[in-house]
Amino acid sequence: QPVVAAVQRIEHKGAAKIGLGLVKPAQRLQQGRDAEAMAEYDRALALAPDNTLAIGGKAALLQTLGRFDEAETYFRRAFVLDPLNGGNYRLFVTSHKVTPDDPILPEMEARYADPALSEASRMDLGFALAKAMEDIRAHDRVFTYLRPANQLMRKAHPYDIATRDADVEAVIAAFRGADFGPLADATDYAPIFVTGMPRSGTTLIEQIISSHSAMTGAGEAAVAVRKALALIERPGTGTYRRYDQVPAAEVLAMGRAYEAEMRARFPEAARVTDKSIQTYMYLGAIRQALPNARVIVVRRDPRDNLLSIYKNKFAEGTHLYAYDLKDLGRYYRSFLRMVAFWRETLGDWVQEVSYDRLVANPEPETRKLIAACGLEWEDACLRFHENDRKVRTLSVYQVRQPISTASAQGWRRHEADLAELIEALGDAVPEDDHGA
């Protein structure tokens, strides 16, 4: 959620303490209170028109709302007033196509070369310049910036991939052998969960589904993930209790609590899509607590999927495996292990969708997707890019464009640089079907 991360940086830098009237805009945004957050920025800028913290925060919020031209105006003001803030450049290029003669390119290169630049801003500019190199098709220069940017992220946020492997095995052990059959008195609330790896196409899939007149996109709500985890975790121990020891009353209460929270967040919505990435970890509990729910697991060629992850910086403290190629390969294998467990356990309730097939054959695959969701067909689902709902993910720009195959097989342009990743994937590398 780049806008929330950007606003959190504003708060960490003490914006609320400098007399601008900002009152935790990140909290407002998390609660979906965008108008209040925007009002706070406007109030701050009325008091101090050149305050770079408020300018950057407003630019990021406008970006998530799809108001890219307005966002650009504020980003460019921030570049002038705070030229060594790499974060503004990184956010800006996510919705800006750089051209070979674009003045932003030499500007970013000059900033990147400035010895006064902090490591954090150098990392941000590295991601921005790598994206710019992709835009201008200077593919041989992408990893010139991308690898150092990821190394700086790993330096700032050390991570041991063995903890992920151990966690997946522990979660599987907690759920293995449990009965996931229906419970009397379960809620009939029927969300559609979209889950999978980051950058696998989950935002696109949610955008398509939420373009249906019966659906409202909730984005990465994380409510079910949090409540399902609470059923099995032993707080403070790093261990889990077996799911078959969880009282049915707790499972039923989880479903009702999820419904209550989502209805409070989206009071006008008949049904919601919930695109929380980690949902796939706890599908058995979600199946029992919300038996009328549907689950769509999105798959993409892992080489394209993981390269896309490696090209991006995520919100502070999240996806810490993302900054090392070997770790990415191992993490993907653990994702496959978890999904395979649920497919074996829950059968056809777990529906898998291929991003690669969808972008190659949009209409027939979109029709299959909508059918898998149990929805009647509507042509609006093919016009998903016209959906003006708020998008907080790194796909904020892409999902407002028609479907494109431009990124398909993009890993081939960087095959030599991805050798460690491909080796770590091992037999998870697809042969003919692009990860479908």
N, C-alpha and C positions, 0 to 999 in steps of 0.2 A: 504494500500500500504506500506508494511513493509520496502522495500528498500528506498522509499522516506522519510519515517519517520526516518530511520537510518541516512540518509544523512543530513536531517534537523538537527538532533542532532549534527552532526559534525559541521555544520555551526554555530549553537547556541553556541557551545563551542569555537568558534573563530578560526577555522582552517584557514580561509582566512586571518587571521591577523598574522600568525606565519611564514610567509615567504615561504610557501610551494607551492605557485602558484595555489591553489585551487580557482576556480571561480564559485561559486554556482553550484556544481554538481547536487543538488536536482532539480534545475530549468532545467538543461540539461535533466535529467531523465524524468521529467514531460512532456517535449517536445518530448520525444522519441529519444533524441540525445545521445544514449548509448555510442557510440564510443567516443564521445567527453568527456563524463563523465569519461570513463575508462582511456582516455589519461591523464586527469587531475590527477587521482589517481596515475597513473604510473609516471607522472612527479613529483608529491609530494614524492613518495616513492624513486625515484632516488636521491632526495635531502636529504631525511631523512628516511632511510629504516625501522626504528623502530617506526615511528610515528603511534600510535595506532588508531588515528582518520581516517587516510587514509587507514590503513589496514582493519579496520572494515567496512568502506564504500565500499571498493573493494570487500570484502567477500560478503556483502549483494547484490551487483550488480551481481556478478557472480552467486549467488544463483538464482536470478530471471531469469537469462538466462539459467537455467537448467544445469549449469556447476558445479555440486555439489562437485565433487572431488577437483577441483581447489579452490572452495569456502572454503572447509574444511581446506585446507592448510593455508589459510589466517586467518580463525577463530581460528585455534590452535595457530598461532603466536600471535593473539590478547589475547588469554587466558593467555599466558606466560607473555606478556608485560603489560597487564592491568587486573590482576586477579580478581579485585573487580567490574568489569563492567558486571553486570548481563545481560544487553541487548545483548551482544555478545552470551552468552549461550542460551538465549531465541530464538534468530534468528537461531542459529546453529541447535538446536534440531528439528526445523520445517522440516528439510530435512535429519535428521539423526535418524535412528532407534536405540534406546538405548537397550543394552542387559544386563542381570543380572551381567555379569562379565566385563562390559564396564568400563574402568578407568574414563570415564567422570562422572560416577554416584557418586562415593565417592568424586571426585573433586568438583562437584556442591554442594554436601551436606556439605562439609567443608566450602566452600565459604558462603553458606546460614547461617551457624552457626557463622560466623565471626562477632563479635560485631562492627567491623569497617565498616561493609557494610551499605551503605546508604539505605534509605527506597525505593528509586526508583530502586536500584539494587536488593534489597530483593524481591520487587514485581516481577521484571523480572525473577529472579531465581525461585520464587515460581511458575510462569507459566511454566518455563522450567522443574522443578522437577515434577510437576503434569503430564506433558506430558511423562516424563521418567517413572513415576509410571504406566501409561497406557501401555507404551511399554513393561515393564517387567511383566505386569499383576498383579501388586500389587494394585489392585483396591481399597482396603480398605485404602490405603494411599494417594489416589489422592486428596481428599478434605482436607487432612492435610496441603497441600501446596496451593491448589486452592482457598479455601475460604479466607485465609489471603491475598493472592495476590489480589483478587478482592476487599477486604476491603481497602487495601492500594490505589488501583486505585480510589475507590469511595471517599476516604479521600482527594486525590489530586484533584479530579474533581467532586465536588458535583453536583447533578442533581435532578430535580423535575419532575417525570414522568407525573404530571398533565399538564405540558407545552406541552407534546406530544399529549395527549388526546385533549387538546384545539386546537392545530394546525390542527389535522386531521379534527375535526369538522368544523373549519373555512375554510379549503380548500374545503371540501365537500359543504359547504354553498356557496362558491364562484362559484363553477361549477354547482350546482344543477339548473336544468331547462333550461340550455343553449342548443343551437342548435349546434350539432357537425357534421352537414352535410358537404358535399364537397364544397370547394370553387374553383371558376374558377381561373386558372393561378397558382395553387399550384405546387410546385416542384414535379417532378416524382422520386426524389431520394428515394431509398428503403432500408433503414437499417433494420436490425432485432434486436429489443431490447430484451434483456434478463434481467429480473428483479425479485425481490423477497427479502426475508430476507437475511441478511448476513449468510453465512455458510449453506445455504439451498441447495446448489448444482448449483448455478448460474455459477460458474467458469467452472465446468464440462460441463454444457450444452453449454456454449459458446465455450469451447474447441472442443466439438463434431461438432457444426455447423461450426466453423471456419476451421475445417479440410476439409470441402467441397471446391472443386477447385474454386467455384464462390465467396467464402467468405474470408474476412480478419478480424481477431479479433482485435477490437479496445480497448478491455478492458473497464475499468471504465472511460470512456471519460468525463462523467458528463456535456457534452455540451448541450444536449437537456434539461436536468434537470435545468440547470442554466438559459437557455433562456425561458423555459416554466414558471418557477417561476417569471421571470422578467415581464411576461405579466400581472400577477395578483397582485403582491405584491406592497404595498405602502411603499417604502423604509423608514426605520427609524421609522415606526409606529407599526410594528408587526401585521398589518392588511392587508386584501386583498380586491381588487375591484372585482366586479362580472365579470365573464368571458363574460357574454352577453353584457357587456359594452365595451369590448375590440374591437377596430376597426378591421375589416377583414384584412386591409392592414398590421397591426402589426403582425397578425397571419401568413400571407403569408411571411412577411419579416423574421419572426423567422425561418420558414422552409428553406428559401433560405440561411439565415446566418448559420444555422446548416450544410447544404450541403457544403457551402464554407469552413467552418472551418474543417470539416471532410475530404474533398478532399485535403485541404492543408496539413493535418496531414498524410494522406494516399494516396498520389497521384497516386500510381500504383493500388489501389484497385478498383475493379468493384463494389463490395458491401461490407459493413462492418456489423459486429455484434457490438453492444454497450451494455456492461454489467453494466450499471450504476444502482446501487441498488435502488436509490430513484425514478427511472422512474415511478413506479406505482402510485406515488402521482399525476402526471400531465398528465394522459393518454389522456384525452379529447383534450387538447391543442395540444398534439403530433399527435393525429389522424387527426386533421384538417390541421396542418402545414405540415405534412408528410403523406399524405393519402395512399401512397403505402408501408408504413412501416408495419412490422409485430411485434407483441408483444408476448413474451413468459413469463408467470409468473410461477416461479418455487415454488412448495410447497413440504414440507418435514414434517414428523411427528414432531410436535413442541417440543416434549420432547427431541428428538435427536438434532433438530435444535438449540434450545436455550441452551442446555448443551454445544454444540460445540462453541457457542458464548461465553459462560461463561468461557470456557477453554482458551480463547485467549485474547491478548491485541491488541487493534486497534490503528491506527495512532492517534497522539495527537489531542484531541478536537473532535473526531468523536465517534459515537455510545456510548455516555456516559450512556445510559440506561443499558449497557451490564454487569455492575458490581454488580448488585443486582438481586436476583432471583425473587422477587415479581415484580420488574420493568420489567424484561424480559417477564413475563407472561402478564402483562398489555400492553406492547408494541406490543406483537404478536397479541393480540386481536384488537389493533388499526390497524394493518396491514390487518387483515381479514376484518375489517370494510371498509377500503379504497378500497380493491380489490372487495368486494361485491358491493360497489357503482358503480364501473366502469363496472363490469360484468352486472349489471342491466341496466346501461346507454348505454353501447357500444355493448352489446351482444357478439356474437361469435368473434368479432375482438380481444377480450382478450382471448388468448389461455393459458390454464393452463396445466402444466406438473408436474407429480409426480416423484420426485427424487427417492422415495422408490420403485415405480414400475420399474423405469428405471434400477436401480442396480439389482433388482431381475430378470428382464427379458430384458437383454441389447439389443439384436438384434430387437425383435418386437417393443419395446418402442422407440428405436433409429429411426427405420423406420417411426414410427408415428410422431416423433419430426421433422424429415426432411421434411415429407409431410406437417406438420403444418406450416413450414417455406416457403412452396411453391417451394421447391427445388427438383430436380431430385435426385434419390438415387445414392450414391457413396459409395463403400466399405470402402473408407478412413475414413468415419465417425465412423466406428467401431474401427479404429486404431488411435483414437484421441491422445493416449498417445505418438505416434510417432511425433506429431506436435511439432516443435521446436520453436514456437512463444514465445515471452517474456510473462511471467505471473508475475504480481506484487502483487497478492493477497496472503492471508494466505494459499491458496491451491496450492502454487507454487510447492510443491512436489507431492501431491496427483494426480493432473491432468496429471502428466507424468507417471502414473502407470495405468495398466489395471483396469477396473471396479471391485470393491470389495464390498462385503456385510458386511465387518468386522465391520463397525460402526453402522449397522442397529440394532435398539433396544438396543443400548448401554446404554441408560438411565436406563434400568432395573438394571444395576450393581450399580447404585447410587440412587435408588428410595427413600431411607430414607433421603438422603442429599438433594433431590430435592422436598421435601414435600411442601415447600413454593411456588416453581415454579408451581407445579401441581395444587395447590389450586388456585393460581392466574389465571391460564389458564381457570379454570371452565369448561364450556361446550365446549370450544375449544379443549379439549382433545379428540382425535379420539377414536372411539370404535373398529372398525375392520380394517379400511383401511389405517392405518398408515399415516394419514394426507393427503391422496391423494385428 
